[in-house]
Amino acid sequence: MDKHRDKKLDGLIGKVVEVVFFDDVAVTGVLGYTPEYSAKYGYRRPNFYNCGAWSFRKSHVKHIRRLNGLKELQ
């Protein structure tokens, strides 16, 4: 399952980013994996991420960029 993960998004985990979705909604926050996982099989759902209060799939992302110089959001 790991071969289907998105290397660009995985490289930004824990970083402050701006995510723009295909409907032009922009979200700023710390990128992380979605908290949903399969307890039965013991793995995270591939290609599901969260940023702030938003959970999304990588296919919904129009573009993403790291916001340099920001260590945390207020």
Protein Blocks (a to p, Z undefined) as FASTA:
>chain_A
ZZmpcfklmmmgoiacddddfkopacdddddddfbdcfknopacehiacehjbccdfklp
mbdcddehiabdZZ
